[in-house]
């Protein structure tokens, strides 16, 4: 059981150790049983959303099985920290990228968990780091003076020949594995280089895919469409350099970073995000339904759209 979880539970009530341990085990069970829909819902509950008796039975029922007095109605004081801890459990071991993405989307949409640690751990989970060049495996020397002398004295000795054969085979196998690892690393590095090169070309082009300059588009439309185009180049969640590049597009277009006026729509349209993401993708939803964009700064619209667009692609396996 995590110490931070125990401390936060004890802040709510003085719990006996066995109940605290059972609550932790149940929390882990709930977290591990979440799917693409309930992961998002878990994050929303962690941000203060009210638990629905019917829709959120997956969340409260396992706790009720062990705690007959576990509140369902008016239980936010307990539901929120439990969901927070469950989301952190998924994010911390980096086994659930989608939970971390849901945290980022919720934060973008103005929803914040009670404690900053969930946001910090989600950011860390989504950070992509360059993989170092694979290091070759080292071996104890087997072609030694002793081995050479033994073979020279008795070339047909089975034990010496077996040692030489085994050592040689181990080195050849390791060499083949290292070459394979280097090949995979080189392919991944080349893919990253090619992707970054395409991004730079896109940035320098200064125009939307249809040839219309970003400067010729309304600020809100330029922000959303630039973000959606940039997202198509990405294979991972957006990184800081991608966000900086997107802001460069808007700056180069000469758009002032002031809140857009009402009535702005994105005529290019698009598909609605996956249903699981609807609560945390308001911009893509507005675009898909031809509704007005939120009255936000172009920079904020762009960054939120970038994350929403990439998240939607990850949810459908792209």
C-alpha angles and dihedrals in degrees: 000000000000116000093222091055091050092049093050093048092050089052087064098044140345099259126189113245094248093054092046091051092047091050090053093049090050091049091054089050092051092047095049092049096055120115132197092286100042093045089065091043090050090056091048091053088049086056092053105273113154116253113245113219095220105029095042100044088117086066106043103029097073090053092046090055089066100027113047091188094051106136121235101170116054092002100127092121088067102025094058098055091042092053090043091054092045092052090048090050090057095042099044098062089046091230093121113053089166093061089053090048090051089053091052093047092049090050091049089052091055098261115130131186119232093251127047094219093082091056093045093049092047090053090050091048092053096046111112115211127193114259111236121236107276112258118228118249116252125223137195109256113263101172093072134152089258092054092046092050092048093051092046091052095045112013093178098052107132096209093053092046091049092051091049092048094047093048093047093048092050092053093047091049092048091047091052091049091049093049089050091049091049091049092052091046091050092049091050092047091049090050091052091047092049091048092050091047091053090048092053091049089050091049093050092047090071094202143088119259090266091058098256111137116243088233090060094057127080110265095248093048092046091050095051098041094045090052093049092050094047091050090061090067094055129094095179135039112294115279131208092264091055091051090049091049091052092052089050089059091056093043093050090050089059096238115155113235097233127123111282120241123252123271097047115141132176107237094194090075122188145191120302115254119255112289092246090062099045094101092056103035105068096151097052089044091053091049093048093049095041092243127148119277119247113267094254135133114275090243091055093045090050097050094044092048091049091056094042093050094047092044091053090052092049091050092057092044103258 
